[in-house]
Structures are given as structure tokens and as C-alpha cells.
Amino acid sequence: MKKKPSSNLDILNDSYEGMCYKKALEFLHNKRSDEEYINIHNDSGKRNTLAWPELIKLREDMDLYRKYLLKFSLLKRRLVLMNEEIIGFSQQALYEKYGISFNPIARFIGKKRSGPRAKAKPKIRNIETNVDFNKEFIAFIALLSRVPIDWLEEEIPSEKWCENYFRYLPGSRMKENEFLEILASCSSQKSHDVRGIILETEDSEDIFIRLESMNGGFIIELFNKDSPYKDILYLLDLVKEFDIKTGSMQTVIPTQVNFTIISQNSPLKIINPPEFCLLQL
């Protein structure tokens, strides 16, 4: 008779998530090669199609998560960062919402391209991928995965925060009234979307925002380096009509903690990213 788990830890250790997390730690501590670790996510056809649930748990400890990502080569780091547990979208969703087909993704993570596939008519907006690894495509993946763009371009990336890649994102620059209109529309939108916004303020200083809308709510993450306090006050005043909770989200850069605002309409659909830490102002 199988022994009944005596704690939550026992339940975790008995699960697929627990097994994957254990293998991730073994890889991190040089007890398993990167290929051996990656292959545990392969299906019977040796395709990397199984879930990576350990990535959500790893994101709860950004110091551990940073070391984990830096242990991979560039191509394998891209493979990890392209998983749904990181970017929030399946490959099918990327195709349907943004017109990103499998071919640019396959080339991006170092796999052979498949045969030609008709370009999708995206439901939300088009992300240009005609040129291999153009800046628009890489910038969008960097935005989704919340890492500086050179973590997707360099074997050994710098450990400096940057937001300058926002200028490559389509339709990113906007005025305050346009931004507020987008926030107001989030409550009626069921679709999941992430966009980078360069918000023009009255004093001509730009505020860089990662806006994620889901479940009738939104997450505003302030991407400016070191999140100046005046920018925090500006955003709080801007969203004062919304029901919000405030906090912070650690990034892969130890010195960069992003001020975060979350608004959710339904108590049954909690918006709570693994990196989020509640803060009472």
C-alpha cells in the first residue's frame, strides 16, 4: 500500500511538478546535464511538448531563477524563455493572436524550420517576423519574458537593466489619454494581451510600462531603471479611479525591482504573478 503523503512537500515531491523542479536543481548544481534536464520535457516522439511547471516555482525565487537561466547556452536559454510558463502564451496562441508562426520560433531556438505555413491574420496585432530575428520579434519576446533583450541575443548577457528595446515594439509610444482608454477597455476584454508602452508625460520624460491585460483586469509594471519615485506617484495618480493593489516584481537583474499595479474585476479570477510581492502604500 502506497504511503499517504504527510505534508504539502510530500505531495509536491510525488508530482510531475516536483520531479521537474528536482531535476532543475540537479541541473543547477551540476548533477545533470542541460540535455538530460531538457529531455525530461519530451514526449514519446522526442518532441519538447510537455509542460515546464517548475519554471513557475523557480520564478518565486529570482536569485535562483537568474542563476538557472545563466547556466544555459543562448539557444537553450531561448528555448526555456519561450515556454508558456514564462511568456504566458502557447505557440498556438502566439500564432493566432500575433501572427507568429512556428518557423521563426524554431529558428530562434536553433531548430530546423518546417515547410511553409500561411501567415495568420492576428486577432490582436501583427508582430513582424519576416526577417530572421529582427528587433521587433526579439523585443516582443523580451517583453513577454521580462528579461533585458541581450539575454536573448548574447551567450553571456550583461547584468544591467534596459528598456530601450521598447522603441522597436509597434505602436508603443502614446499619450496619457490613449493609455487611460486602453486601461478602461481591459474590463470588457476577455483576451490575454501584453504590450510595451512608452508613456509621454507632461514634463516630457518617458515612462516605460509593461501592460498585461487578462481576466478583465490588468498588470502595470514600471520598467524604468530603478523606478524613480516621481514616476510611481505619477502612475498612482493616473489610475486612482481603478480598484488596485500595489506591489513590486523582482527581475533577473538583482538591482532592478519594478513597481507594479494590479487591478482585477473578479475575485474568482485572481491575478497574482509568481514574482509579485504585495506592498501597502
C-alpha positions in Angstrom: 0.0 0.0 0.0 1.4 3.4 -1.0 2.3 5.7 1.9 0.0 8.7 2.1 1.8 12.0 1.7 2.2 13.6 5.2 2.8 17.2 4.0 2.5 19.6 1.1 6.1 19.0 0.4 5.5 15.3 0.1 2.6 16.0 -2.3 4.9 18.2 -4.4 7.7 15.6 -4.4 5.2 13.0 -5.7 4.0 15.2 -8.6 5.3 15.9 -12.1 6.0 19.4 -11.0 8.0 18.2 -8.1 10.0 15.8 -10.3 10.7 18.6 -12.8 11.8 21.0 -10.0 14.1 18.4 -8.6 15.7 17.8 -12.0 16.1 21.6 -12.4 18.0 21.8 -9.1 20.1 18.8 -10.2 21.0 20.7 -13.4 21.7 23.9 -11.5 24.1 22.0 -9.2 25.9 20.2 -12.0 24.4 16.8 -11.2 22.6 16.6 -14.5 23.5 17.9 -18.0 21.4 20.5 -19.8 20.4 18.0 -22.4 19.3 15.4 -19.8 17.3 18.0 -18.0 15.6 19.4 -21.1 14.8 15.9 -22.3 12.5 15.2 -19.3 10.0 17.5 -21.1 10.0 15.5 -24.3 7.0 13.4 -25.3 7.2 9.8 -26.7 8.0 11.3 -30.1 11.0 13.1 -28.6 9.4 16.5 -29.1 9.7 19.1 -26.4 5.9 19.4 -25.8 5.5 18.5 -22.1 4.8 21.3 -19.6 7.6 23.0 -17.6 5.7 23.6 -14.3 9.0 24.1 -12.4 9.5 27.4 -14.1 6.6 29.0 -12.2 8.2 27.8 -8.9 11.6 29.0 -9.9 10.2 32.4 -10.6 9.3 32.7 -7.0 13.0 33.0 -6.2 14.5 35.4 -8.7 18.1 34.8 -7.4 17.7 31.1 -8.1 15.9 31.7 -11.4 18.6 34.1 -12.6 21.4 31.6 -11.9 19.3 28.9 -13.6 18.8 30.9 -16.8 22.5 32.0 -17.0 23.6 28.3 -16.8 22.1 27.7 -20.2 23.7 28.5 -23.6 22.0 31.2 -25.6 19.9 28.8 -27.7 18.8 26.7 -24.8 18.0 29.9 -22.7 15.8 31.0 -25.6 14.1 27.6 -25.5 13.4 27.9 -21.8 12.2 31.5 -22.1 9.8 30.6 -24.9 7.8 28.3 -22.7 4.2 29.1 -21.9 5.0 29.1 -18.1 7.3 32.1 -18.8 5.7 34.1 -21.6 2.0 33.2 -20.8 1.2 32.1 -24.3 1.3 28.8 -26.1 2.9 28.7 -29.6 -0.6 28.3 -31.0 -1.7 31.4 -29.1 1.3 33.4 -30.4 0.2 32.4 -34.0 -3.5 33.2 -33.5 -3.0 36.5 -31.6 0.1 38.0 -33.1 0.7 36.1 -36.4 4.0 34.5 -35.1 4.3 31.1 -36.8 6.4 28.1 -35.7 9.1 28.8 -38.2 10.6 32.0 -36.6 10.3 30.4 -33.2 12.0 27.2 -34.4 14.9 29.2 -35.9 15.1 31.3 -32.8 15.7 28.3 -30.6 18.0 26.6 -33.0 15.7 24.0 -34.6 15.2 23.2 -38.3 12.4 25.1 -40.0 9.4 23.3 -41.2 7.6 23.7 -44.5 5.9 27.0 -45.4 2.8 28.0 -43.5 0.4 30.6 -44.4 0.6 33.8 -42.4 -2.1 34.1 -39.8 -4.4 37.2 -39.6 -3.6 38.1 -36.0 -6.5 38.7 -33.6 -4.7 41.4 -31.6 -1.9 42.9 -33.7 0.8 41.7 -36.0 4.4 41.1 -34.8 6.7 41.3 -37.8 8.9 38.2 -38.3 9.7 38.3 -42.0 13.4 39.0 -41.3 15.2 36.4 -39.2 15.4 37.6 -35.6 14.5 41.2 -36.4 14.4 43.6 -33.5 10.6 43.7 -33.3 10.3 40.0 -32.8 13.1 39.8 -30.2 11.9 42.9 -28.4 8.4 41.4 -28.1 9.8 38.1 -26.7 12.0 40.1 -24.2 8.8 42.0 -23.1 6.9 38.7 -22.7 9.6 37.0 -20.7 10.6 40.1 -18.6 14.3 39.9 -19.4 16.6 42.5 -20.9 16.9 42.0 -24.7 20.6 40.9 -24.6 19.5 37.8 -22.6 18.0 36.7 -25.9 20.9 37.8 -28.0 24.2 37.2 -26.2 25.8 34.0 -24.9 26.9 35.9 -21.8 24.5 38.8 -21.3 25.2 41.8 -19.1 23.5 42.0 -15.8 22.3 45.6 -16.4 18.6 46.6 -16.8 17.5 48.2 -20.0 14.2 49.3 -21.5 15.4 50.9 -24.7 14.1 48.0 -26.8 10.6 49.3 -26.3 11.2 51.6 -29.3 11.1 48.5 -31.6 7.6 47.5 -30.4 4.8 48.6 -32.8 2.5 51.4 -31.5 4.3 51.7 -28.2 4.5 55.5 -27.9 1.3 57.1 -26.7 -0.2 60.0 -24.7 -1.9 59.8 -21.3 -5.4 59.8 -22.7 -4.8 56.9 -25.0 -3.2 54.9 -22.2 -6.2 55.5 -20.0 -8.6 54.4 -22.8 -6.7 51.1 -23.0 -6.9 50.6 -19.3 -10.7 51.3 -19.3 -11.2 48.8 -22.1 -9.4 46.0 -20.2 -12.5 45.3 -18.0 -14.6 44.4 -21.1 -11.8 42.5 -22.9 -11.6 38.7 -22.4 -8.4 38.3 -24.5 -5.0 38.0 -22.9 -2.5 40.6 -24.2 0.9 42.0 -23.4 2.2 45.3 -24.8 5.1 47.6 -24.2 4.1 51.3 -23.8 6.3 54.4 -23.8 4.0 56.9 -22.0 4.7 60.5 -22.8 4.2 62.7 -19.7 3.6 66.4 -19.4 7.2 67.0 -18.3 8.5 65.3 -21.5 10.0 62.3 -19.6 9.1 58.9 -20.9 7.7 56.2 -18.6 8.2 52.6 -19.8 5.4 50.3 -19.0 4.7 46.6 -19.5 0.9 46.3 -19.6 -0.6 42.8 -19.4 -4.4 42.5 -19.6 -6.2 39.3 -18.6 -9.4 38.1 -16.9 -11.0 41.6 -17.2 -8.1 43.2 -15.3 -4.5 44.4 -15.9 -1.0 44.4 -14.6 1.0 47.7 -14.9 4.7 47.1 -14.4 7.0 50.1 -14.4 10.1 49.2 -16.4 12.1 52.4 -15.9 15.6 51.8 -14.5 15.4 51.9 -10.7 11.7 53.0 -10.9 12.0 56.7 -9.9 9.6 57.6 -7.1 8.1 60.5 -9.1 7.1 58.0 -11.8 5.4 55.8 -9.1 3.4 58.8 -7.8 2.5 59.8 -11.4 1.1 56.3 -12.1 -0.8 56.1 -8.9 -2.5 59.4 -9.6 -3.2 58.2 -13.2 -5.0 55.1 -12.0 -6.8 56.5 -9.0 -10.2 55.7 -10.4 -9.4 52.0 -10.6 -9.6 49.4 -7.8 -6.0 48.5 -7.4 -3.4 46.7 -5.3 0.2 47.8 -5.4 3.5 45.9 -5.0 6.7 45.1 -6.7 8.1 42.5 -9.0 11.8 41.4 -8.9 13.6 40.9 -12.2 16.5 38.8 -13.3 18.7 41.9 -12.6 19.4 42.0 -8.8 19.3 45.8 -8.6 16.1 46.2 -10.6 12.8 45.8 -8.8 9.7 47.0 -10.8 6.9 48.9 -9.1 3.7 47.1 -10.0 -0.1 47.9 -10.0 -2.7 45.2 -10.4 -6.4 45.7 -11.0 -8.8 42.8 -11.1 -12.6 42.8 -11.5 -13.4 39.3 -10.5 -12.5 37.8 -7.1 -12.8 34.4 -8.7 -10.0 35.2 -11.3 -7.0 36.2 -9.2 -4.2 37.9 -10.9 -1.1 37.0 -9.0 2.2 36.6 -10.8 4.8 34.4 -9.0 7.2 37.4 -8.8 4.6 39.8 -7.3 5.1 41.0 -3.7 2.3 43.0 -2.2 3.1 46.4 -0.9 0.9 48.7 1.2 1.4 52.4 0.4 
